[in-house]
Each structure stands twice: as structure tokens, then as C-alpha cells.
Amino acid sequence: MAGNDLNKGDADGDNFRLHLVTWNVATADPPADMSSLLHLESPKRPDVYVIGLQEVYSGPVRFLSDVVFDDPWSHFLMTTLAPWNYVKVSSIRMQGLLLLFFTKLEHLPFIRDIQSTYTRTGVFGYWGNKGGVSIRLSFYGHMLCFLNCHLAAHMKNVTERVVEFEYITDQQIFNCEKAQRILDHRLVFWFGDLNFRIQDHGMHFVRTCINNKNYSLLWSKDQLIMMKKKEKLLQEFEEGPLDFQPTYKFDLNTDIYDSSKKRKPAWTDRILWRLRPKALPSDKQDECGDGLDTNHVKEPEEAEEKLLELRQDLYTSHMEYSISDHKPVIAVFTLKLKKMYTTPLVHLLAEGEWSADIDAMLLYRPLQPFPSSSWDWIGLYKVGFTSVSDYITYTWVKDDEVAIDEEVIKVYMSKEEIPVRGGECVLGYYCNTLQCIIGISQPFKVHASKVALEESLHQTGATEKIQD
């Protein structure tokens, strides 16, 4: 696709910025600051972050605690991104493999049918030190899949790496009639510590090329590039030029390549993508047969390819991070797509004044039919919340409905659950059938409790009298 097509703006579609990260963190805890890796100071901040990590520490004690609480990396990334108005939509972990998907809050009601799964390939498929974890979802009606892999190590195992990748793509099945497998999705990103090495060239030649920044002299002996010439599945994936120095293997806390075992440098950490060449008729409907009316206009066949386009804007490593023997790699993309829907399924509104002194009332209005159930709930969130589960409180929609007319439904929320100190909040409607937030209110102010404030002042005064 021509790059200038993506610059036409909203005339033919909407542009979204995707920021992907892959990093083998070698069991280290997060660094003090990841702003440069995430481009947080950039005037063009992403719409979506997808972060794939490998070798997250998974010792017995830590792993058990991570089952109950967020692991240090997830916690760090959520608390780093939340102040910038990003919400964790989904994550999946298989021992040392971790994949996280974040989005700007404004896109949250348009991300649906979120599913995740994993495949083990280490130690005859029974141990999760190698394999793949994936998240699939519908983004404004388009099927996207993100696959984070850690494949077999060592120079000689190049064929095994390809076999593992093919096994992962074949084994992972989603509960979605129109996109049951990874390769059924309109757009697939494949990334991780893929462990492909540079073969044939000697150590001296490789290091000389790196020192002189003649990276292109090494490409012909990169195992992944070599295997793409022979393997049909790999040929379907694209990758930007490797115009950055190999990201493995470094002495810890340095920019010095392996000085002990003197392993040959390699581009083990990669980000590739596969854009299915032609949209199927199912792409013009909501993905997994949930019966939603998305009011689509049928596109002529010759326009199908324009429903979704992708351009890579950046592909590089970040040498300043040295907690691991790998350097992190990022890729930034512009995704242009025609939105299959432009309004959320539900409109939410906080009615009247909210505080912990009185039961609160909220209104919601379905903007189109959706599969509601008795397990749907509406959550109260502080502005800057980190994930869908990071609510202050929630109310069951069906249990707490107090009035219904043809268009607007009223639901109450007990004052006992509302924070006494107040703050800026939003409401989110969670649809259990669709497993996602389908509506977010505008921010509104929850006032501090007057009763709690008076009690606090009274207690303070009593304490002062006792002291006197």
C-alpha cells in the first residue's frame, strides 16, 4: 500500500497509532523508568500499546503471588500508563511469557470479543518456558490478533523454531466462528524472542559490521530471513528492515556484547505482521456472530482491501535499557481502518449530585440491541483507572433497576459503596455476554461526604479538648 494513502485522514477511514514492544527481561524486575521505551513524551502518543515480555520471573513463590496479585511488570505498566488515560483491556501469562494490551479510554467501548489463550512448546509441550500467548479482539469491527512467542534457543535449532511457530498457530483455537484460528484474523502481529540467529559469518565479521553499522551485510545470513525463502507460512509475514544493531546477547548493565561465553550477536527479538490480502464477507459484520446490528453499508468487492491498511512508521531497539541480556525492540504502526461502528452500545449518565451521603442514581440507554444478561454490571471508576477490574464499586444492572421506560433505564447505587472523599469518576457498563465494557460515561464529580467531614471535625475537636 502507498504510504500517502494513509495520510488522507478521515476521508476514507480513521488512523490509529499502535505501539508494540517485545523484550526478554531475563527475570529482572522493571526499571525505574520506561518513558522513552513507551514514547510517553511524544506529541503523538499511541492509541494502543501491545507489550510482549519473555522470561518474566516465575519462581515458585513469586509465581504463586502473581496468581493472586498483578505481577511486578503488569503493575508497573498499568500504573505508568493510567495517568496518561490508558486502560489495560486484557493480559495473559504463561509462566515467563506475558502479553498485555492497553488502549486509550475513548476506544474501550469499541473493543469487543476479547479472548486470550496460550500454547506450551517447552519440554515436550508440558512446560511453559517456551511457547506462545495470544490476545484476539475486535477493534471497531476488525479482527486483530497479537501473538507473543518465545521459541527454541541455540544456533542449530532453526528448523525447530519454525515447527514450533507452525504448531502454535495450528493449536490455538478461539471461540469465534469467523476467526477460530490465528491466521483467520484480518491482521496478525507476531513478535517475541524468536531466537533466530546469524549463521555462517564469523564473530569478527559480525562485530565489525555492527561497529560500522553495516547491518545489511548480515541480513542474508539471518536465519529468519533465510527461512522465509523456504517456508510458505513465513512468507505471509512482513517485517521492516533490521536497521538497528542485534539485540542479543549483552553483559548485564552494559552495552557490551557477551564477554564471557562470547556468543555471536543476533536479532533474536523481532516484530512481524500479516495483513490478510483480501477482506472476507465476515469482516463486514461483527466478528463472532453475537447478532449485533452494526449498520454496515455493503462495500463493493474492489473496495474490500481499503477496509484496513497498515504502515510501519518505526522499527528499532532501545539500547539504554540494560537490566537484561536482551535489548527491547519496538515497532510503531499507523493502522487505517473504516470503522464498522461509531457509537457505543450503551449511553451512560450519572444523574444528580453524587456523594456518600445519599444513594446515587444513574441512567443508561441502549443505543442498539445487545445480548444483555442478569450478570451485567455497571462499575464506578476513578478517572485514571488501570483496568476493567479496577473499579471502586459496582452494581448489578438487573438487580438494581428501579425504573424502566421505552428508552432510558434507571439504576441505583448504594451510598455505602460510594467513596467518602469523592473525586472525579466515570461509569462503565460491562456486558457479561460480550465480556467487555460497552459504554463509558463522561467524567463527573463525586462530592466529599458532608457527614463524614462533620464527623471528622467533631472527632478532631474532641481530641483537642482531651489534650487541653
Secondary structure, 3 states (H helix, E strand, C coil): CCHHHHHHHHHCCEEEEEEEEEEECCCCCCCCCCHHHHCCCCCCCCCEEEEEEECCCCCHHHHHHHHHCCCHHHHHHHHHHHHHCEEEEEEEEECCEEEEEEEEHHHHHHEEEEEEEEEEEECCCCEEEEEEEEEEEEECCEEEEEEEEECCCCHHHHHHHHHHHHHHHHHCECCCCCCCEHHHCCEEEEEEECCCCECCCCHHHHHHHHHCCCCHHHHCCEHHHHHHCCCHHHHCCECCCCCCCCCECECCCCCCECCCCCCCCECCEEEEEEECCCCCHHHHCCCCCCCCCCCCCCCCHHHHHHHEEEEEEEEEECCCCCCCCECCEEEEEEEEECCCCCCCCEEEEEECCEECCECEEEEEEECCCCCCCCCCEEEEEECCCCECCCCCEEEECCCCEEEECCCCEEEEECHHHCCCCCEEEEEEEEECCCCEEEEECCCEEEECCHHHHHHHHHHHHHHHHHHC
